[in-house]
């Protein structure tokens, strides 16, 4: 079982250690205390309502001062050393999740205005977390062992469960950007989790389509399950099939490289996966990323996004797939 230890950084941000199941590390105050003289956390930024598209837009000008592609000896998510007092106080770790020092959303949580119109603004409530996959500064998710990948999956599921219960949160969105070409600002292998106070446009479209399909079916079929069955029957775009997960190139792919990785059992989010399903997810996700890396002479830049059901009764179908 994954070991979990929670602590706080010098400015009050939460940090959680997730230890590999076979190598749980004892945590003491000496290895979890952040001694940096950090400034107090700022107030949330602003969200503005775009009446033209019926969308909320987060305005986060303070992120202009965030760390950008630092050298290895100044990496903020490497383990702390005497010469580099980083965001992670421990001298070693397996997987760590912590609140972003330069968040687009948060640190306070709450709802956005319920009846927005042109000119409506609100506090950028929510939560932005960083997920460090490994203490190693170089590499990427595809280079992790299965035990470490399984720990990351457990961290995703844990944070999905916790963040979904915060006041005002309507969508939890884990994602990873890999490669400077795709816009990463830290070389260290990591991902992020955003907990939004509103449903983002893409999730809203998918959720509405899933609800419409379910309401028009016999009450037993879901949209993502139906799509998976159709792709498996066609077979021409299937990438891999496992006991609990399959991956395919969607019929209406929007990108030169696009793959959907979905569970066979209908679940709303990562937190709803069983232990066996999490085990297989760690295995097949690693396999999928390694296949992508084999396409070109250099590592393939990508964005991996885990689309979970919105926390909204009007958009959340009774059961839906998690996809990447």
N, C-alpha and C positions, 0 to 999 in steps of 0.2 A: 504494500500500500504506500502511496506517495506521502512523504512527510511534509507537513505544512507548518510554517512558522511565520507569524505576523509581527511586524514592528513598525515604527514610524521614523521618518527622517527628521533632520534638525528643524525643518520648517513645518512639520506636522503632516507631511504627505505619508500615505500608507505604503508599505513595502511588504511583500509576501514572498518567502522562500518556498519553492517546491523542490523537494529532494527526490531523486530517483528512488524507486521502491527498494532496490537492493543496497543502496548506499546512503541511507538517511544520516545526516550530519548533526551532531549535537550543536545547539545554538546557545550561546551565552551572551550576557550583556556586553562583554568585551568584544564580541564579533558581530554584534547587531546594532551597536550605538553609533550614530552619525555625529561626529564632533565638528563638522564644518560650521562656520559662522554664516549661515544662509540668511538672506533677507526674508521678511515676512511674505507670505503668499499674497498675490494681488486679488482683486475682486474679479468676478467673471467678466468676460468681454460682452459682446452684444450680438444678438440675432436680429435680423431685419426681414420683414416679410416682403417677398417679391409678388406683387399682385398680378403681374403678367403671366407668371408660371404657377401661381398658387403654391409657392415653396418658401421655406425658411432658409436664410443664408447666414452662416456664422461669419462674423467680422472679428478677426483676431490679429490686429496689427502688432501686438506685443510679441508675436512669434518671429518677428524679424530679427530678434536678438538671440534666437535659439542657436545651439551649437551646430556647426556645419562642417562635416567631413574632417574631424580633427585627426592628428597623427595618433598612432597606436598608443604612445606613452601619455596621451591626454584624453583617451577615450572615457566618456562618462559612464559607460556601462560595463567596463572591465572591472574585475574585483579591485577593491581599494588596496593601494600600496602607499608607503610613506611619501613617494613622489607624485602620486596621483590619487588624492582623496576623492573617490568617484561617488556616483549615486548609490553604489552598492557597498555598504560598510564591511561586509564579510570578505576575508581574504580568499575565499573560494565559495563556489555555489554550483548548482546544477541548472535550475531555471528560476528566474526571478520576475515578479510582476510588481510594478510600482507606478504611482501616479506621475504623469508627465509634468515636468517642471514648467513647460511652456505649452499649456493645454489650449486647444481650440474651444473646449467646453469645460465648465467647472472653474473652481472646485466645488462651489455650492450646487445643490440639486433642487429642482422644482419644475413646475410646468411652464410652457410658453403661453402667451395670451390665447384665450379660447376662441375669440372672434376677431381675427386679424383682418386688416384692410390696408390700403396703400398708406405708407408712413408709419405702420405699427412696428415698434421695436420691443425687445425684451432682453432680459439677462441671458447670457449664453450658459444656461444651466447644463449640467451633465457631468460626465467623467471621461477622462482620457488616460489610458494606462499604456505603459510600455511593457513588452514581454521579451526579456532577454533569454534566448534559447540555450546559450552556452557561455561559459566564462572565456572561451577562446575568441580572440579578436577577429580572426579571419575564418573564412568558410561560409557555409550557408546551411539552411535547414536540410538540404539533401545529403549533407555530409554527416548528419547526426546518426548515432546508433538507434536501434529500435527502442531500447529502454529510455533513451533521452526523448525521442519523439513522443513516446507514450506519456512521459511527464508533461510535455508541452500540451498534449491533448487534454490531460487532466486539468492543467491550469486554465485552458480555454473553457472547459466545462464548469469548473469551479467559479471562475469570474463571471461567466454568463449567468449562473444561478444567483450569485450575490448581487450583481449589477441590475438584474431584472427586477429586483425587489426594492430598489431605491426609489424614493418619491419622484414622480414626474417622468421617469424613464419610459420611453415607448419603443426603443429599438436598441439592441446590443449587437455590435458589429466588429468581430475580430477580423484582422486582415494583416497582410504582410506585403511589403514592397521589397523586391530584390534587385539590386543593381543601380548604379548611379544614373544610368540612362533612363531609368523609370522614375527617378526623383528622390532616392534615399538621401538622408542627411547624416547617417552614421554607417560606417562600414561594418561594424560589429553585427553579427547575425541576430536579428530581432524582429518583432512584429508589434502591432498595436491593437488595442481594443477601445472602441468609442461607444459610450452609452449616451444616446441622443434623447433630448426631451421632445422630439418630434420624429415622425416616420420619414425617412429620407425618400427622395423621389423614386429611385429604382425599387426599393423595398415596397413602397406604396403601390406601384404598378403590379409587381409580382403578387403581392398580397391580395389586391383587388381581383386579379385574374384567377387566382386560386380559389377565392371565395365564390366568384361567379361560376366557375366550373363545378365546384362542389354543390352549390345550390341547384344547378341544372342536372346533376347526376342523380343516381338512385340513393344517394346518401352514404355510399360505401366507397366510392372512388375519389381520389384526389388528383389534382392537375399534375403534380410532379411524379406521382406514381404512374399515371397514365402515360406521361412522356417517356419515362424509363421503360415501360413495357413496349412502347412503340419502337424505341431505339433498339432494344434487345431483339425484337422481332425482325427489324430491318437488318441489323447487324453490320452495315457498312461503315458506321461511324463509331462503333464500340472500340474503346481503347483497352479496357480490362474489365473482368468480372470476377468478383469474389463471393464469399458466402454472405456477407452483409453489406458490401458496397460495390458499386460499379461506376465506371467512368466512361464518358462518351463525348464526342464532338457534337454539339447541338445542331439540329437541322438548319436553324436560322442563325448560325454563328455570326457574331458582329466583328470579330477580331481575327487577324491572320492566324493567331494561335489562341484557341479557346476550348477549354475542357470543363465539363461539369462532373464533379465527383459527388455521388448521392448515395444515401443509405437505402437498402431495400425495405426496411421497416419505416413506416411513416412516423416521424418525430418532429416536434416543433423547433428543437434547438439541440446544441451539443450537450447541454446538461441532461437531456432526456435519454442519451445513449446508455446502453448497458455496458458493463465492464468488458464483455466479450467484443462488443461493437467498437469500443474505444481501442482495444488491442488491435483489431483489424484495421481501423482507420490509421493508426500510426504506421502500420506496415504498408498499406496501399498508397498512402500519401507520399511516403518516401519513394516508393517504386515509381509513382507518377512523376515526381520531380526529377528523378534520375533519368527517366525517359526524355523529359524535356531538355535536360542538359546534354543529352547525347545527340541532339539535332544539329548543333553547330559546334565549331571549333572552340568557342568561348562560352562561358556560362550564360544561359538564356535569361535576360531580364524578364521579370513577371510581376504581376499583382495577383495575389491569392486572396480571395474574399469569401468569408463564410456567411452566406445569406440565411439568417435565422428568421423565424416567423415574427412579425411585429407584435409588440405588446399592446394590441388594440383589438377590441372585440369585433369591430367592423371589418378589419383586414386580416385577422388571424384565423385561418381555416382550422377546423378541428384537428387536422393532422397535415403536416407538410414536410417536405424533405429539406435537409440542410445540404447546401451545394457549395462548391468551390470552383 
